Amino acid sequence: MYHTMTDRDAGSRDAPSVAAPRAAAADSVGPAAKPPLWIPSRERTRASNLAAFAAWLAEHGGAGSGAEDLAVALNGCAPGDPGAPPDRAHPPTAPYHALWRWSIEHQEAFWSAAWDWFGIVGERGGRVLVDGDRMPHARYFPDARLNFAENLLRRRTDDPAIIAWSEDGRRRVVSWRELHDLTSRLAQAMQGAGLGPGDRVAALLPNVPEAVAILLAATSIGAVLSTASPDFGARGVIDRFGQVGPRLLFVTDGYSYRGRRYETLSRVPEILAGLPTVERTIVVPNLGAPAAGHAPAIPDGVSFDNFIRPFEARAVDFVRLPFDHPVFILFSSGTTGVPKCIVHRAGGVLLQHIKEHRLHCDIKAGARVFYFTTLGWMMWNWLVSALASEATILLWDGSPVHPGNEALFDFADGTGMTLMGVSPGYLEALRKAGVSPRGTHSLTELRTFLSTGSPLAAAGFDYVYEHVRRDVHLVSISGGTDLCACFLGAIPGWPVRAGEIQGPALGMAVDVFSPGGSSMDEGKGELVCTRPFPSLPLGFLNDDEGSRYLGTYFGRFPGVWHHGDYVEKTPAGGYVIHGRSDATLNVHGVRIGTAEIYRPVEGLDEVAEALAVAQRWGEGTRMVLFVRLGPGLPLDEALRDRIRAVLRTQASPRHVPAKIVQVEDIPRTRSGKIVELAVTAVVHGEPVANVEALANPEALEYFRGRVELA
């Protein structure tokens, strides 16, 4: 659907920057390109960080980079388009692609320029890239010395660094000065406990300011941080932190979710029994535990206040370490085995996050940045890193729909939120509930709207522009815990098209491969990255020879990162992700991405969620579609016929399932991803490993022993 400007819209608070014309596509990418939903205004494009970076690069010797053309395109008319009317932007797709290609073909020049333009705090050293043709052995800035936290704590003022709200109504503001001082006291306390570079700290906490200070304190002394959310059971915590071997463990007394309060301290003795390396446990009060004194029934337990009480705030003594010094240990969220412990390098994550924040998401100093996440997902690390751009980070603790469906939009208005990030599932739930924040909230500061965790369908794009805000840069982004960064994402100045990710991130050699390893300009294939990038993981813990690491990402296409997404390029230069490769269905020899099924089916008002698997049947396989319907709705034959019809017309006859079965719930990971592989195992009577990775493991029982599938 187009969003054209009317007389009524012209003076409204959320009129679009530029009406998307119904005539030929504005960026001349060919007749097959979808028409844009939104095009940014020339003023917005000129003021973008990407425009400033392109102009700086053109001035500082970015020969052959296309930066000059991009700067011209972003700051005025594109080359060859002198007659563009003054009241509309010309989307600079070709100049951006030229800069992107230069950024991957001349990585030393690009990442060197990025370091300088970002103002990375540290000593860069002489070399930029060593073994750049050997993935995963390439090394960036091998002579550099930096500290992750030092780059995040650039300010020490009374302006807000963190604004934190909880679903139960609690609100806190932490200034840059207060955050620095709390970090200082925590870092001294950690050093007083004997910690130093390379030691490991674990945190089992809700999304509260203390968690951010713990990240900053640990990384300021060179310790390595690993986090999880407090809704994990004891087994799930041990499966993760037991591999990490932390010396310090931060826990909370409890958390709130959907109006219920959950106590967590009773689990801690069992957790500690499985974590023999923990020397001290620190309790962070969240539900009103005593602020002083030892935590009850916890060996070597101490309250947060008592842990830092002996130390006065002073200037943080940031320990500068090599670029590749480990900073975070993150965990895979799949259900195919014990979680993989992915070790990330400080410099690589820092560079990638600043690049994504400033150049792709256009985050500037003073911006107010929010992503709905817990400490169990890499988007929390991504959110905290926005401090490096001198943005205020916004933390939400609790359910996104409590005390009501519009809770996050109340948060947006109450904090002046400029960037909002949520999951496609959240948007779909709002759409089906008839929530229309555009009519009830001002959202005047909201400029950028992000979605990730799974592909955002075209209906989700339409919902945001119709019911949230018309003048907003809406982007689906895609990357992962594996790289703690994005392969695909936002491009300021580009039009937004329904169902498409705008394009590849700078410095990321993204491509689509056929099963045989050939690059594909058309059709669906495997998402790959053909050249190194700074946030390549250091490896997996307990994988001394690196065989699991190499097999996971480089086993399919030697020397090429295989990400595991099933994807295709679009005529407009964007990308559409059709689901995970390992969940792609192979029915009668035809590969079908699960997202191709979910988009049309979940567009039906009756269907809340869908999940498709391939069931072994006879000599081959057949597709089974499970659906969760709205409250009290039955799955009758009439609805089955409508599901078949919408798949046949909006996808193809090959997308029509052999069986359609109703279930009460659909299992998903704690980061919101549905788990086709776990359901496939249950359907076939096979065990499911790593059940603790699921937010609702009890939902698996709805798929077990179904008579419809016998």
Stockholm file with secondary structure:
# STOCKHOLM 1.0

chainA/1-710         MYHTMTDRDAGSRDAPSVAAPRAAAADSVGPAAKPPLWIPSRERTRASNLAAFAAWLAEHGGAGSGAEDLAVALNGCAPGDPGAPPDRAHPPTAPYHALWRWSIEHQEAFWSAAWDWFGIVGERGGRVLVDGDRMPHARYFPDARLNFAENLLRRRTDDPAIIAWSEDGRRRVVSWRELHDLTSRLAQAMQGAGLGPGDRVAALLPNVPEAVAILLAATSIGAVLSTASPDFGARGVIDRFGQVGPRLLFVTDGYSYRGRRYETLSRVPEILAGLPTVERTIVVPNLGAPAAGHAPAIPDGVSFDNFIRPFEARAVDFVRLPFDHPVFILFSSGTTGVPKCIVHRAGGVLLQHIKEHRLHCDIKAGARVFYFTTLGWMMWNWLVSALASEATILLWDGSPVHPGNEALFDFADGTGMTLMGVSPGYLEALRKAGVSPRGTHSLTELRTFLSTGSPLAAAGFDYVYEHVRRDVHLVSISGGTDLCACFLGAIPGWPVRAGEIQGPALGMAVDVFSPGGSSMDEGKGELVCTRPFPSLPLGFLNDDEGSRYLGTYFGRFPGVWHHGDYVEKTPAGGYVIHGRSDATLNVHGVRIGTAEIYRPVEGLDEVAEALAVAQRWGEGTRMVLFVRLGPGLPLDEALRDRIRAVLRTQASPRHVPAKIVQVEDIPRTRSGKIVELAVTAVVHGEPVANVEALANPEALEYFRGRVELA
#=GR chainA/1-710 SS CCCCCCHHHHTSTTCCSBCCCSSSCTTCCCTTSCCCSBBCCHHHHHTSHHHHHHHHHHHTTCTTSSHHHHHHHHHSCCTTCTTCCTTSCCCCHHHHHHHHHHHHHSHHHHHHHHHHHHTCSEECCSCSEESTTSTTTCEESTTCEECHHHHHCCCCSSSEEEEEEETTSCEEEEEHHHHHHHHHHHHHHHHHTTCCTTCEEEEECCSCHHHHHHHHHHHHTTCEEEEECTTSCHHHHHHHHHHHCCSEEEEESEEEETTEEEECGGGHHHHHHTCTTCCEEEEECSSSCCSSSCCTTCTTEEEHHHHHTTCCCCCCCCCCEETTCEEEEEECCCSSSSCCEEEEEHHHHHHHHHIIIIIISCCCTTCEEEECCCTTSHHHHHHHGGGGGTCEEEEEESCTTSSSTTHHHHHHHHHTCSEEEECHHHHHHHHHHTCCGGGTCCCTTCCEEEECSSCCCHHHHHHIIIIICSSCEEEECEEETTTTEEEEECCTTSCBCTTCBCEECTTCCEEEECTTSCBCSSSEEEEEECSCCTTCCCEETTCTTCHHHHHHHHSSSTTSEEEEEEEEECTTSCEEEEEEGGGCEEETTEEECHHHHHHHHHTSTTEEEEEEEEEEETTEEEEEEEEEESTTCCCCHHHHHHHHHHHHHHTCGGGSCSEEEECSCCCBBTTSCBCHHHHHHHHTTCCCSCGGGBSCGGGGGGGTTCGGGC
#=GC SS_cons         CCCCCCHHHHTSTTCCSBCCCSSSCTTCCCTTSCCCSBBCCHHHHHTSHHHHHHHHHHHTTCTTSSHHHHHHHHHSCCTTCTTCCTTSCCCCHHHHHHHHHHHHHSHHHHHHHHHHHHTCSEECCSCSEESTTSTTTCEESTTCEECHHHHHCCCCSSSEEEEEEETTSCEEEEEHHHHHHHHHHHHHHHHHTTCCTTCEEEEECCSCHHHHHHHHHHHHTTCEEEEECTTSCHHHHHHHHHHHCCSEEEEESEEEETTEEEECGGGHHHHHHTCTTCCEEEEECSSSCCSSSCCTTCTTEEEHHHHHTTCCCCCCCCCCEETTCEEEEEECCCSSSSCCEEEEEHHHHHHHHHIIIIIISCCCTTCEEEECCCTTSHHHHHHHGGGGGTCEEEEEESCTTSSSTTHHHHHHHHHTCSEEEECHHHHHHHHHHTCCGGGTCCCTTCCEEEECSSCCCHHHHHHIIIIICSSCEEEECEEETTTTEEEEECCTTSCBCTTCBCEECTTCCEEEECTTSCBCSSSEEEEEECSCCTTCCCEETTCTTCHHHHHHHHSSSTTSEEEEEEEEECTTSCEEEEEEGGGCEEETTEEECHHHHHHHHHTSTTEEEEEEEEEEETTEEEEEEEEEESTTCCCCHHHHHHHHHHHHHHTCGGGSCSEEEECSCCCBBTTSCBCHHHHHHHHTTCCCSCGGGBSCGGGGGGGTTCGGGC
//
